[in-house]
Amino acid sequence: MDFSYDEISEVCGIDTGLVKSRLYSARQN
């Protein structure tokens, strides 16, 4: 669920989504 949300947020370009997506990516990577 989180992954999907991050993806959608990134596409939308929401600040919160972008930050969360970056943090998630860094943690996964």
Helices and strands as residue ranges (DSSP letters): H 2-12, H 15-28
